[in-house]
Amino acid sequence: MNVLSTGMGWIDIQHGGLNRYFADYTRAMSEYGHRGMGVVVAPRDARLPQERGIDNAASDIRINHFLNRMKVVQRHAVQAVRSFQPDVFNPHFAFYTTMVTRKQIPLHVPIVTHFHGPWAMESKVEENAKTGLMNEARFWLKKQVEQLTYRRSDSFIVLSQYFRDVLVHTYGINKSKIHIIPGAVDHMLFQPSSDREKLRAELGFAAGQPVLFCIRRLVRRMGIDRLIYAMREVIQHHPDAVLWIGGDGPLRTELENMIHELDLSAQVKLLGRISNEELVRCYQAADISIVPTQTLEGFGLITVESLACGTPVLGTPYGGTREILEDVEKELLFTDGTAESISRKIIDVLDHPALLPSREACRAKVLERYTWSRVASAVTDVFAEEIQKRRTFRP
């Protein structure tokens, strides 16, 4: 099939779960035998994989405003429809494809939308946290922008039951149109270290020292502040334990101040943005990865990445994190998202390591359920079904 996809950005330049998914997804679909073309908005001088047909719409942008981004994605998508002649149109970020109307897509071409998250709801959570006020007007407007894309979609692909329910209850999408296909990980990149003790020594960890790792964008809903508070209690029971936190975001200064005020500077380290190679090494070296997200965790790609490296994960019982970890071991879930619950569980597993699944079992779960070959096969089935529907019924 010829698959025209639109994403948000590109992972090697713009960090984030959606961008990583889109990059791995386009490669997996190509390896499965599809001919793909992707439109993203990356920095104008970004070097993208031309062999995969990735087109940077931002090369046309003179003023980098959200409306201009919507316009250039529309222009590049319409041009691609004419030159590439797709069998399927497959948006991955509703905001950028708002201006791509059904009239600009041939009637025989289905629109299958990947829903990676509720942009309006995510913005609302962050705005409320900053101001303490609910800006319902802004939320309503952003939601309407998203729904312009959703109303013209033939079907949807989501990565979790949680996001299926968000589509149904928040956006009014018929459940029969939604296909749940869990995400995946590049298990050849994310794999256990061949010499973990040597790696830990290179990173400066002592033999047997408890190492915790968390990779998140530093925004309110990710719960990093609660994890840092939890470390006060953890350190009282395990004074040599350390927590490394990768990622950047608007809360960086606030979190740095919190670490200093709690006198945790020796135990908690903010790494900032890290490369793919550094990310893999952190997963491999850690004894446990922590996912403290408070809300809107649609899948939990970082959970699967860590498991692929053989490292167990402790996470809050919300969204996609709960769905993944329940399938591994229910005891990996915190009772809730409070600092007390987080600290209690961490102390428990550090006191009793046998409560954690083995590194081999973590890796095996990923190879069983979260590979890109499985995703590509399942997505292909959805595309084929929607193409057939369009052939037999023209709205």
BALOBA-1460 file (C-alpha; in Angstrom, 3 decimals):
// residues 395
<rec num="1" residu="m" x="0.000" y="0.000" z="0.000"/>
<rec num="2" residu="n" x="0.960" y="3.636" z="-0.438"/>
<rec num="3" residu="v" x="0.587" y="5.176" z="3.027"/>
<rec num="4" residu="l" x="0.608" y="8.953" z="3.470"/>
<rec num="5" residu="s" x="1.205" y="9.819" z="7.135"/>
<rec num="6" residu="t" x="1.447" y="13.164" z="8.889"/>
<rec num="7" residu="g" x="3.271" y="13.491" z="12.185"/>
<rec num="8" residu="m" x="4.358" y="16.251" z="14.521"/>
<rec num="9" residu="g" x="8.179" y="16.416" z="14.561"/>
<rec num="10" residu="w" x="11.205" y="14.141" z="14.222"/>
<rec num="11" residu="i" x="12.706" y="12.236" z="17.139"/>
<rec num="12" residu="d" x="16.397" y="12.890" z="16.461"/>
<rec num="13" residu="i" x="15.683" y="16.621" z="16.745"/>
<rec num="14" residu="q" x="12.477" y="17.009" z="18.765"/>
<rec num="15" residu="h" x="12.120" y="14.665" z="21.740"/>
<rec num="16" residu="g" x="8.819" y="13.073" z="22.711"/>
<rec num="17" residu="g" x="6.887" y="9.828" z="22.624"/>
<rec num="18" residu="l" x="4.803" y="10.734" z="19.569"/>
<rec num="19" residu="n" x="7.887" y="11.645" z="17.530"/>
<rec num="20" residu="r" x="9.657" y="8.445" z="18.528"/>
<rec num="21" residu="y" x="6.586" y="6.384" z="17.672"/>
<rec num="22" residu="f" x="6.213" y="8.087" z="14.294"/>
<rec num="23" residu="a" x="9.855" y="7.514" z="13.341"/>
<rec num="24" residu="d" x="9.819" y="3.849" z="14.354"/>
<rec num="25" residu="y" x="6.363" y="3.362" z="12.828"/>
<rec num="26" residu="t" x="7.333" y="4.690" z="9.394"/>
<rec num="27" residu="r" x="10.397" y="2.444" z="9.371"/>
<rec num="28" residu="a" x="8.387" y="-0.613" z="10.452"/>
<rec num="29" residu="m" x="5.722" y="-0.043" z="7.823"/>
<rec num="30" residu="s" x="8.424" y="0.281" z="5.161"/>
<rec num="31" residu="e" x="10.083" y="-2.941" z="6.313"/>
<rec num="32" residu="y" x="6.671" y="-4.645" z="6.209"/>
<rec num="33" residu="g" x="6.454" y="-3.824" z="2.496"/>
<rec num="34" residu="h" x="4.475" y="-0.592" z="2.335"/>
<rec num="35" residu="r" x="5.557" y="2.459" z="0.383"/>
<rec num="36" residu="g" x="5.361" y="5.406" z="2.711"/>
<rec num="37" residu="m" x="5.503" y="9.168" z="2.685"/>
<rec num="38" residu="g" x="5.488" y="11.226" z="5.867"/>
<rec num="39" residu="v" x="4.955" y="14.948" z="6.460"/>
<rec num="40" residu="v" x="6.343" y="16.492" z="9.663"/>
<rec num="41" residu="v" x="7.196" y="19.947" z="11.001"/>
<rec num="42" residu="a" x="10.866" y="20.015" z="12.005"/>
<rec num="43" residu="p" x="13.466" y="22.810" z="12.131"/>
<rec num="44" residu="r" x="14.071" y="24.190" z="8.642"/>
<rec num="45" residu="d" x="17.654" y="22.888" z="8.456"/>
<rec num="46" residu="a" x="16.816" y="19.443" z="9.880"/>
<rec num="47" residu="r" x="18.221" y="16.417" z="8.061"/>
<rec num="48" residu="l" x="15.474" y="13.830" z="7.718"/>
<rec num="49" residu="p" x="15.650" y="10.281" z="6.258"/>
<rec num="50" residu="q" x="14.811" y="10.910" z="2.607"/>
<rec num="51" residu="e" x="14.948" y="7.185" z="1.871"/>
<rec num="52" residu="r" x="11.791" y="6.864" z="3.975"/>
<rec num="53" residu="g" x="10.031" y="9.666" z="2.159"/>
<rec num="54" residu="i" x="9.940" y="12.010" z="5.156"/>
<rec num="55" residu="d" x="9.042" y="15.535" z="4.029"/>
<rec num="56" residu="n" x="9.715" y="18.561" z="6.228"/>
<rec num="57" residu="a" x="6.797" y="20.949" z="5.711"/>
<rec num="58" residu="a" x="8.577" y="23.566" z="7.834"/>
<rec num="59" residu="s" x="10.967" y="24.289" z="4.965"/>
<rec num="60" residu="d" x="8.191" y="26.582" z="3.679"/>
<rec num="61" residu="i" x="7.600" y="28.375" z="6.987"/>
<rec num="62" residu="r" x="8.699" y="31.998" z="7.240"/>
<rec num="63" residu="i" x="7.016" y="32.788" z="10.567"/>
<rec num="64" residu="n" x="6.801" y="29.807" z="12.918"/>
<rec num="65" residu="h" x="3.248" y="30.255" z="14.180"/>
<rec num="66" residu="f" x="0.760" y="27.433" z="14.770"/>
<rec num="67" residu="l" x="-1.522" y="28.689" z="11.984"/>
<rec num="68" residu="n" x="1.385" y="28.683" z="9.526"/>
<rec num="69" residu="r" x="2.248" y="25.132" z="10.549"/>
<rec num="70" residu="m" x="-1.318" y="24.031" z="9.850"/>
<rec num="71" residu="k" x="-1.216" y="25.728" z="6.439"/>
<rec num="72" residu="v" x="2.078" y="24.193" z="5.312"/>
<rec num="73" residu="v" x="1.057" y="20.703" z="6.427"/>
<rec num="74" residu="q" x="-2.142" y="21.132" z="4.422"/>
<rec num="75" residu="r" x="-0.185" y="22.266" z="1.356"/>
<rec num="76" residu="h" x="2.349" y="19.447" z="1.546"/>
<rec num="77" residu="a" x="-0.332" y="16.834" z="2.237"/>
<rec num="78" residu="v" x="-2.436" y="17.934" z="-0.745"/>
<rec num="79" residu="q" x="0.638" y="17.940" z="-2.984"/>
<rec num="80" residu="a" x="1.482" y="14.434" z="-1.749"/>
<rec num="81" residu="v" x="-2.045" y="13.212" z="-2.510"/>
<rec num="82" residu="r" x="-1.547" y="14.270" z="-6.129"/>
<rec num="83" residu="s" x="2.005" y="13.015" z="-6.613"/>
<rec num="84" residu="f" x="2.142" y="10.032" z="-4.268"/>
<rec num="85" residu="q" x="-1.432" y="8.770" z="-4.809"/>
<rec num="86" residu="p" x="-1.890" y="7.155" z="-1.392"/>
<rec num="87" residu="d" x="-4.145" y="4.220" z="-0.652"/>
<rec num="88" residu="v" x="-4.547" y="5.474" z="2.927"/>
<rec num="89" residu="f" x="-4.269" y="8.868" z="4.601"/>
<rec num="90" residu="n" x="-2.924" y="8.342" z="8.131"/>
<rec num="91" residu="p" x="-2.680" y="11.458" z="10.378"/>
<rec num="92" residu="h" x="-0.821" y="11.133" z="13.697"/>
<rec num="93" residu="f" x="-1.284" y="14.664" z="15.067"/>
<rec num="94" residu="a" x="-4.779" y="16.122" z="14.651"/>
<rec num="95" residu="f" x="-3.747" y="19.729" z="15.211"/>
<rec num="96" residu="y" x="-1.531" y="19.885" z="12.106"/>
<rec num="97" residu="t" x="-4.073" y="18.231" z="9.800"/>
<rec num="98" residu="t" x="-7.072" y="20.374" z="10.724"/>
<rec num="99" residu="m" x="-7.029" y="22.122" z="7.334"/>
<rec num="100" residu="v" x="-6.764" y="18.917" z="5.297"/>
<rec num="101" residu="t" x="-10.423" y="18.482" z="4.386"/>
<rec num="102" residu="r" x="-12.236" y="15.385" z="3.197"/>
<rec num="103" residu="k" x="-12.719" y="17.074" z="-0.198"/>
<rec num="104" residu="q" x="-8.936" y="17.192" z="-0.635"/>
<rec num="105" residu="i" x="-8.640" y="13.427" z="-0.147"/>
<rec num="106" residu="p" x="-9.987" y="11.185" z="-2.952"/>
<rec num="107" residu="l" x="-13.212" y="9.411" z="-1.973"/>
<rec num="108" residu="h" x="-11.652" y="5.970" z="-2.382"/>
<rec num="109" residu="v" x="-8.897" y="6.829" z="0.148"/>
<rec num="110" residu="p" x="-9.838" y="6.144" z="3.792"/>
<rec num="111" residu="i" x="-8.632" y="8.407" z="6.580"/>
<rec num="112" residu="v" x="-7.299" y="6.313" z="9.469"/>
<rec num="113" residu="t" x="-6.205" y="8.532" z="12.345"/>
<rec num="114" residu="h" x="-3.695" y="7.519" z="14.994"/>
<rec num="115" residu="f" x="-4.860" y="9.100" z="18.256"/>
<rec num="116" residu="h" x="-1.780" y="9.715" z="20.413"/>
<rec num="117" residu="g" x="-3.415" y="11.949" z="22.973"/>
<rec num="118" residu="p" x="-5.937" y="14.698" z="23.680"/>
<rec num="119" residu="w" x="-4.015" y="17.880" z="22.901"/>
<rec num="120" residu="a" x="-6.753" y="20.073" z="24.372"/>
<rec num="121" residu="m" x="-6.913" y="18.102" z="27.634"/>
<rec num="122" residu="e" x="-3.125" y="18.062" z="28.018"/>
<rec num="123" residu="s" x="-2.999" y="21.841" z="27.579"/>
<rec num="124" residu="k" x="-5.800" y="22.292" z="30.067"/>
<rec num="125" residu="v" x="-4.004" y="20.247" z="32.724"/>
<rec num="126" residu="e" x="-0.844" y="22.324" z="32.404"/>
<rec num="127" residu="e" x="-2.667" y="25.673" z="32.270"/>
<rec num="128" residu="n" x="-4.728" y="24.856" z="35.363"/>
<rec num="129" residu="a" x="-1.608" y="23.843" z="37.258"/>
<rec num="130" residu="k" x="0.048" y="27.168" z="36.458"/>
<rec num="131" residu="t" x="-2.851" y="29.528" z="37.063"/>
<rec num="132" residu="g" x="-5.279" y="27.665" z="39.300"/>
<rec num="133" residu="l" x="-8.069" y="28.737" z="36.910"/>
<rec num="134" residu="m" x="-9.958" y="26.660" z="34.367"/>
<rec num="135" residu="n" x="-9.836" y="28.342" z="30.998"/>
<rec num="136" residu="e" x="-12.834" y="26.560" z="29.505"/>
<rec num="137" residu="a" x="-12.919" y="28.789" z="26.438"/>
<rec num="138" residu="r" x="-9.368" y="27.858" z="25.393"/>
<rec num="139" residu="f" x="-10.055" y="24.198" z="26.080"/>
<rec num="140" residu="w" x="-13.238" y="24.312" z="24.010"/>
<rec num="141" residu="l" x="-11.483" y="25.991" z="21.087"/>
<rec num="142" residu="k" x="-8.590" y="23.515" z="21.025"/>
<rec num="143" residu="k" x="-11.012" y="20.621" z="21.289"/>
<rec num="144" residu="q" x="-12.972" y="21.934" z="18.291"/>
<rec num="145" residu="v" x="-9.754" y="22.136" z="16.276"/>
<rec num="146" residu="e" x="-9.019" y="18.493" z="17.059"/>
<rec num="147" residu="q" x="-12.541" y="17.402" z="16.260"/>
<rec num="148" residu="l" x="-12.365" y="18.857" z="12.767"/>
<rec num="149" residu="t" x="-9.855" y="16.096" z="12.037"/>
<rec num="150" residu="y" x="-11.707" y="13.407" z="13.964"/>
<rec num="151" residu="r" x="-15.082" y="14.053" z="12.298"/>
<rec num="152" residu="r" x="-13.685" y="13.238" z="8.852"/>
<rec num="153" residu="s" x="-11.827" y="10.087" z="9.980"/>
<rec num="154" residu="d" x="-13.115" y="6.687" z="8.902"/>
<rec num="155" residu="s" x="-11.496" y="4.908" z="11.833"/>
<rec num="156" residu="f" x="-8.954" y="5.342" z="14.602"/>
<rec num="157" residu="i" x="-5.959" y="3.506" z="15.998"/>
<rec num="158" residu="v" x="-5.150" y="3.961" z="19.693"/>
<rec num="159" residu="l" x="-2.387" y="2.442" z="21.792"/>
<rec num="160" residu="s" x="-4.459" y="1.619" z="24.867"/>
<rec num="161" residu="q" x="-7.963" y="0.988" z="26.178"/>
<rec num="162" residu="y" x="-7.559" y="4.198" z="28.165"/>
<rec num="163" residu="f" x="-7.205" y="6.339" z="25.042"/>
<rec num="164" residu="r" x="-10.067" y="4.470" z="23.384"/>
<rec num="165" residu="d" x="-12.234" y="5.585" z="26.301"/>
<rec num="166" residu="v" x="-10.990" y="9.184" z="25.988"/>
<rec num="167" residu="l" x="-11.993" y="9.192" z="22.320"/>
<rec num="168" residu="v" x="-15.422" y="7.827" z="23.153"/>
<rec num="169" residu="h" x="-16.281" y="9.938" z="26.191"/>
<rec num="170" residu="t" x="-14.475" y="13.200" z="25.430"/>
<rec num="171" residu="y" x="-14.739" y="13.385" z="21.650"/>
<rec num="172" residu="g" x="-17.902" y="11.368" z="21.047"/>
<rec num="173" residu="i" x="-16.322" y="8.805" z="18.719"/>
<rec num="174" residu="n" x="-18.248" y="5.571" z="18.153"/>
<rec num="175" residu="k" x="-16.367" y="2.720" z="19.837"/>
<rec num="176" residu="s" x="-16.834" y="0.534" z="16.743"/>
<rec num="177" residu="k" x="-14.506" y="2.845" z="14.805"/>
<rec num="178" residu="i" x="-11.611" y="2.454" z="17.245"/>
<rec num="179" residu="h" x="-8.892" y="-0.215" z="16.991"/>
<rec num="180" residu="i" x="-6.551" y="-0.831" z="19.936"/>
<rec num="181" residu="i" x="-3.034" y="-1.658" z="18.738"/>
<rec num="182" residu="p" x="-0.455" y="-1.297" z="21.544"/>
<rec num="183" residu="g" x="2.744" y="0.541" z="20.735"/>
<rec num="184" residu="a" x="6.124" y="-1.072" z="20.272"/>
<rec num="185" residu="v" x="9.804" y="-0.527" z="20.827"/>
<rec num="186" residu="d" x="12.928" y="-0.941" z="18.718"/>
<rec num="187" residu="h" x="14.037" y="-4.038" z="20.603"/>
<rec num="188" residu="m" x="17.362" y="-4.138" z="18.786"/>
<rec num="189" residu="l" x="18.234" y="-0.658" z="20.091"/>
<rec num="190" residu="f" x="16.657" y="-1.100" z="23.513"/>
<rec num="191" residu="q" x="18.214" y="-4.309" z="24.810"/>
<rec num="192" residu="p" x="20.131" y="-5.451" z="27.896"/>
<rec num="193" residu="s" x="23.792" y="-4.534" z="28.238"/>
<rec num="194" residu="s" x="26.324" y="-7.238" z="27.442"/>
<rec num="195" residu="d" x="28.293" y="-6.185" z="30.554"/>
<rec num="196" residu="r" x="26.007" y="-4.337" z="32.960"/>
<rec num="197" residu="e" x="28.479" y="-4.130" z="35.857"/>
<rec num="198" residu="k" x="31.097" y="-2.537" z="33.616"/>
<rec num="199" residu="l" x="28.504" y="-0.057" z="32.343"/>
<rec num="200" residu="r" x="27.451" y="0.860" z="35.881"/>
<rec num="201" residu="a" x="31.081" y="1.436" z="36.851"/>
<rec num="202" residu="e" x="31.566" y="3.686" z="33.810"/>
<rec num="203" residu="l" x="28.581" y="5.759" z="34.930"/>
<rec num="204" residu="g" x="30.023" y="6.083" z="38.439"/>
<rec num="205" residu="f" x="27.763" y="3.701" z="40.358"/>
<rec num="206" residu="a" x="29.175" y="1.518" z="43.118"/>
<rec num="207" residu="a" x="28.627" y="-2.225" z="43.119"/>
<rec num="208" residu="g" x="25.219" y="-2.993" z="44.617"/>
<rec num="209" residu="q" x="24.189" y="0.680" z="44.778"/>
<rec num="210" residu="p" x="20.415" y="1.081" z="44.166"/>
<rec num="211" residu="v" x="19.920" y="3.076" z="40.963"/>
<rec num="212" residu="l" x="16.526" y="4.511" z="39.984"/>
<rec num="213" residu="f" x="15.863" y="6.116" z="36.599"/>
<rec num="214" residu="c" x="13.037" y="8.238" z="35.220"/>
<rec num="215" residu="i" x="12.742" y="9.801" z="31.756"/>
<rec num="216" residu="r" x="9.923" y="12.325" z="31.317"/>
<rec num="217" residu="r" x="9.142" y="15.753" z="29.940"/>
<rec num="218" residu="l" x="9.316" y="18.090" z="32.930"/>
<rec num="219" residu="v" x="5.689" y="19.189" z="33.057"/>
<rec num="220" residu="r" x="3.191" y="19.005" z="35.903"/>
<rec num="221" residu="r" x="1.188" y="15.957" z="34.876"/>
<rec num="222" residu="m" x="4.301" y="13.757" z="34.765"/>
<rec num="223" residu="g" x="4.501" y="13.690" z="38.585"/>
<rec num="224" residu="i" x="8.248" y="14.338" z="38.813"/>
<rec num="225" residu="d" x="7.746" y="16.606" z="41.829"/>
<rec num="226" residu="r" x="6.038" y="13.781" z="43.725"/>
<rec num="227" residu="l" x="8.818" y="11.369" z="42.824"/>
<rec num="228" residu="i" x="11.412" y="13.804" z="44.157"/>
<rec num="229" residu="y" x="9.435" y="14.226" z="47.402"/>
<rec num="230" residu="a" x="9.240" y="10.434" z="47.648"/>
<rec num="231" residu="m" x="13.045" y="10.225" z="47.581"/>
<rec num="232" residu="r" x="13.231" y="11.874" z="51.021"/>
<rec num="233" residu="e" x="11.748" y="8.730" z="52.575"/>
<rec num="234" residu="v" x="13.629" y="6.372" z="50.265"/>
<rec num="235" residu="i" x="16.980" y="7.883" z="51.287"/>
<rec num="236" residu="q" x="16.190" y="7.366" z="54.965"/>
<rec num="237" residu="h" x="15.945" y="3.609" z="54.348"/>
<rec num="238" residu="h" x="18.548" y="3.338" z="51.572"/>
<rec num="239" residu="p" x="21.065" y="6.198" z="51.978"/>
<rec num="240" residu="d" x="23.136" y="5.110" z="48.970"/>
<rec num="241" residu="a" x="20.185" y="5.070" z="46.538"/>
<rec num="242" residu="v" x="20.301" y="7.532" z="43.643"/>
<rec num="243" residu="l" x="17.694" y="8.810" z="41.199"/>
<rec num="244" residu="w" x="18.610" y="10.052" z="37.723"/>
<rec num="245" residu="i" x="15.920" y="11.999" z="35.869"/>
<rec num="246" residu="g" x="16.247" y="12.522" z="32.123"/>
<rec num="247" residu="g" x="14.290" y="15.067" z="30.112"/>
<rec num="248" residu="d" x="13.662" y="18.790" z="30.038"/>
<rec num="249" residu="g" x="10.685" y="21.132" z="30.263"/>
<rec num="250" residu="p" x="9.200" y="24.231" z="31.902"/>
<rec num="251" residu="l" x="9.441" y="22.814" z="35.439"/>
<rec num="252" residu="r" x="13.213" y="22.366" z="35.328"/>
<rec num="253" residu="t" x="14.097" y="25.349" z="37.531"/>
<rec num="254" residu="e" x="11.318" y="24.565" z="40.006"/>
<rec num="255" residu="l" x="12.493" y="20.964" z="40.308"/>
<rec num="256" residu="e" x="16.134" y="22.013" z="40.714"/>
<rec num="257" residu="n" x="15.097" y="24.300" z="43.569"/>
<rec num="258" residu="m" x="13.044" y="21.510" z="45.136"/>
<rec num="259" residu="i" x="15.989" y="19.119" z="45.062"/>
<rec num="260" residu="h" x="18.168" y="21.752" z="46.731"/>
<rec num="261" residu="e" x="15.575" y="22.634" z="49.387"/>
<rec num="262" residu="l" x="15.050" y="18.972" z="50.265"/>
<rec num="263" residu="d" x="18.821" y="18.481" z="50.541"/>
<rec num="264" residu="l" x="18.768" y="15.764" z="47.872"/>
<rec num="265" residu="s" x="21.436" y="17.158" z="45.557"/>
<rec num="266" residu="a" x="23.734" y="14.200" z="46.227"/>
<rec num="267" residu="q" x="21.030" y="11.640" z="45.472"/>
<rec num="268" residu="v" x="18.821" y="13.176" z="42.743"/>
<rec num="269" residu="k" x="20.288" y="14.336" z="39.447"/>
<rec num="270" residu="l" x="18.489" y="16.113" z="36.590"/>
<rec num="271" residu="l" x="20.202" y="15.035" z="33.374"/>
<rec num="272" residu="g" x="18.376" y="17.316" z="30.946"/>
<rec num="273" residu="r" x="17.871" y="16.096" z="27.403"/>
<rec num="274" residu="i" x="19.804" y="12.956" z="26.622"/>
<rec num="275" residu="s" x="20.596" y="11.166" z="23.353"/>
<rec num="276" residu="n" x="19.167" y="7.799" z="22.349"/>
<rec num="277" residu="e" x="22.471" y="6.158" z="23.225"/>
<rec num="278" residu="e" x="22.553" y="7.765" z="26.681"/>
<rec num="279" residu="l" x="18.913" y="6.789" z="27.228"/>
<rec num="280" residu="v" x="19.617" y="3.135" z="26.510"/>
<rec num="281" residu="r" x="22.637" y="3.142" z="28.840"/>
<rec num="282" residu="c" x="20.554" y="4.656" z="31.654"/>
<rec num="283" residu="y" x="17.867" y="2.009" z="31.270"/>
<rec num="284" residu="q" x="20.475" y="-0.747" z="31.200"/>
<rec num="285" residu="a" x="22.295" y="0.502" z="34.283"/>
<rec num="286" residu="a" x="19.231" y="1.166" z="36.435"/>
<rec num="287" residu="d" x="17.815" y="-1.341" z="38.888"/>
<rec num="288" residu="i" x="14.320" y="0.124" z="38.497"/>
<rec num="289" residu="s" x="12.673" y="2.645" z="36.189"/>
<rec num="290" residu="i" x="9.979" y="4.876" z="37.673"/>
<rec num="291" residu="v" x="6.918" y="6.212" z="35.828"/>
<rec num="292" residu="p" x="5.136" y="8.665" z="38.192"/>
<rec num="293" residu="t" x="2.692" y="10.144" z="35.627"/>
<rec num="294" residu="q" x="-0.468" y="11.550" z="37.204"/>
<rec num="295" residu="t" x="-2.817" y="11.609" z="34.216"/>
<rec num="296" residu="l" x="-3.168" y="11.235" z="30.417"/>
<rec num="297" residu="e" x="-0.593" y="8.435" z="30.010"/>
<rec num="298" residu="g" x="-1.831" y="7.042" z="26.724"/>
<rec num="299" residu="f" x="0.532" y="4.125" z="26.350"/>
<rec num="300" residu="g" x="3.767" y="4.329" z="28.265"/>
<rec num="301" residu="l" x="6.494" y="3.947" z="25.652"/>
<rec num="302" residu="i" x="9.150" y="4.550" z="28.291"/>
<rec num="303" residu="t" x="7.758" y="1.579" z="30.233"/>
<rec num="304" residu="v" x="8.245" y="-0.729" z="27.264"/>
<rec num="305" residu="e" x="11.684" y="0.720" z="26.469"/>
<rec num="306" residu="s" x="12.863" y="-0.021" z="29.995"/>
<rec num="307" residu="l" x="11.430" y="-3.544" z="29.975"/>
<rec num="308" residu="a" x="13.155" y="-4.196" z="26.640"/>
<rec num="309" residu="c" x="16.454" y="-3.329" z="28.351"/>
<rec num="310" residu="g" x="15.614" y="-5.844" z="31.082"/>
<rec num="311" residu="t" x="14.876" y="-3.227" z="33.728"/>
<rec num="312" residu="p" x="11.680" y="-3.590" z="35.829"/>
<rec num="313" residu="v" x="9.331" y="-0.617" z="36.024"/>
<rec num="314" residu="l" x="7.288" y="0.795" z="38.900"/>
<rec num="315" residu="g" x="4.455" y="3.068" z="37.816"/>
<rec num="316" residu="t" x="1.296" y="4.867" z="38.814"/>
<rec num="317" residu="p" x="-1.949" y="2.927" z="38.202"/>
<rec num="318" residu="y" x="-3.193" y="5.213" z="35.448"/>
<rec num="319" residu="g" x="-3.795" y="4.903" z="31.718"/>
<rec num="320" residu="g" x="-1.455" y="2.895" z="29.555"/>
<rec num="321" residu="t" x="1.061" y="2.370" z="32.360"/>
<rec num="322" residu="r" x="-1.492" y="0.359" z="34.315"/>
<rec num="323" residu="e" x="-2.407" y="-1.745" z="31.261"/>
<rec num="324" residu="i" x="1.220" y="-2.637" z="30.524"/>
<rec num="325" residu="l" x="2.340" y="-3.338" z="34.085"/>
<rec num="326" residu="e" x="-0.748" y="-5.360" z="35.019"/>
<rec num="327" residu="d" x="0.216" y="-7.680" z="32.189"/>
<rec num="328" residu="v" x="3.706" y="-8.074" z="33.657"/>
<rec num="329" residu="e" x="3.060" y="-8.081" z="37.419"/>
<rec num="330" residu="k" x="0.348" y="-6.156" z="39.302"/>
<rec num="331" residu="e" x="2.706" y="-5.550" z="42.226"/>
<rec num="332" residu="l" x="4.688" y="-3.166" z="40.005"/>
<rec num="333" residu="l" x="1.940" y="-0.551" z="40.367"/>
<rec num="334" residu="f" x="1.885" y="2.124" z="43.054"/>
<rec num="335" residu="t" x="-1.360" y="2.281" z="45.022"/>
<rec num="336" residu="d" x="-1.883" y="5.827" z="43.729"/>
<rec num="337" residu="g" x="0.123" y="8.821" z="42.567"/>
<rec num="338" residu="t" x="1.013" y="10.317" z="45.942"/>
<rec num="339" residu="a" x="4.596" y="10.710" z="47.113"/>
<rec num="340" residu="e" x="3.801" y="8.422" z="50.059"/>
<rec num="341" residu="s" x="2.617" y="5.615" z="47.803"/>
<rec num="342" residu="i" x="5.627" y="6.009" z="45.518"/>
<rec num="343" residu="s" x="8.146" y="5.948" z="48.361"/>
<rec num="344" residu="r" x="6.457" y="3.009" z="50.077"/>
<rec num="345" residu="k" x="6.633" y="0.826" z="46.957"/>
<rec num="346" residu="i" x="10.217" y="1.774" z="46.118"/>
<rec num="347" residu="i" x="11.387" y="0.984" z="49.658"/>
<rec num="348" residu="d" x="9.497" y="-2.311" z="49.592"/>
<rec num="349" residu="v" x="11.141" y="-3.571" z="46.405"/>
<rec num="350" residu="l" x="14.591" y="-2.334" z="47.434"/>
<rec num="351" residu="d" x="14.154" y="-4.232" z="50.697"/>
<rec num="352" residu="h" x="12.852" y="-7.321" z="48.870"/>
<rec num="353" residu="p" x="14.314" y="-7.493" z="45.319"/>
<rec num="354" residu="a" x="12.624" y="-10.859" z="44.756"/>
<rec num="355" residu="l" x="9.339" y="-8.966" z="44.389"/>
<rec num="356" residu="l" x="10.558" y="-7.703" z="41.025"/>
<rec num="357" residu="p" x="10.381" y="-9.790" z="37.853"/>
<rec num="358" residu="s" x="13.726" y="-10.940" z="36.494"/>
<rec num="359" residu="r" x="15.468" y="-8.938" z="33.822"/>
<rec num="360" residu="e" x="14.926" y="-11.890" z="31.466"/>
<rec num="361" residu="a" x="11.186" y="-11.905" z="32.155"/>
<rec num="362" residu="c" x="10.954" y="-8.164" z="31.457"/>
<rec num="363" residu="r" x="12.656" y="-8.586" z="28.096"/>
<rec num="364" residu="a" x="10.539" y="-11.622" z="27.201"/>
<rec num="365" residu="k" x="7.297" y="-9.686" z="27.752"/>
<rec num="366" residu="v" x="8.363" y="-7.078" z="25.217"/>
<rec num="367" residu="l" x="9.308" y="-9.670" z="22.605"/>
<rec num="368" residu="e" x="5.950" y="-11.334" z="23.154"/>
<rec num="369" residu="r" x="3.692" y="-8.264" z="22.870"/>
<rec num="370" residu="y" x="5.461" y="-5.063" z="21.863"/>
<rec num="371" residu="t" x="7.394" y="-5.572" z="18.620"/>
<rec num="372" residu="w" x="7.029" y="-3.453" z="15.504"/>
<rec num="373" residu="s" x="6.342" y="-6.444" z="13.283"/>
<rec num="374" residu="r" x="3.178" y="-7.099" z="15.314"/>
<rec num="375" residu="v" x="2.153" y="-3.451" z="15.042"/>
<rec num="376" residu="a" x="2.756" y="-3.293" z="11.285"/>
<rec num="377" residu="s" x="0.706" y="-6.446" z="10.740"/>
<rec num="378" residu="a" x="-2.214" y="-5.207" z="12.844"/>
<rec num="379" residu="v" x="-2.200" y="-1.730" z="11.268"/>
<rec num="380" residu="t" x="-2.126" y="-3.276" z="7.799"/>
<rec num="381" residu="d" x="-5.268" y="-5.247" z="8.633"/>
<rec num="382" residu="v" x="-7.043" y="-2.042" z="9.693"/>
<rec num="383" residu="f" x="-5.971" y="-0.266" z="6.510"/>
<rec num="384" residu="a" x="-7.128" y="-3.161" z="4.328"/>
<rec num="385" residu="e" x="-10.510" y="-3.226" z="6.061"/>
<rec num="386" residu="e" x="-11.044" y="0.510" z="5.587"/>
<rec num="387" residu="i" x="-9.936" y="0.426" z="1.946"/>
<rec num="388" residu="q" x="-12.460" y="-2.309" z="1.264"/>
<rec num="389" residu="k" x="-15.222" y="-0.299" z="2.959"/>
<rec num="390" residu="r" x="-14.453" y="2.714" z="0.779"/>
<rec num="391" residu="r" x="-14.591" y="0.564" z="-2.347"/>
<rec num="392" residu="t" x="-18.001" y="-0.837" z="-1.491"/>
<rec num="393" residu="f" x="-19.534" y="2.298" z="0.004"/>
<rec num="394" residu="r" x="-18.913" y="5.869" z="-1.078"/>
<rec num="395" residu="p" x="-20.279" y="8.426" z="1.423"/>
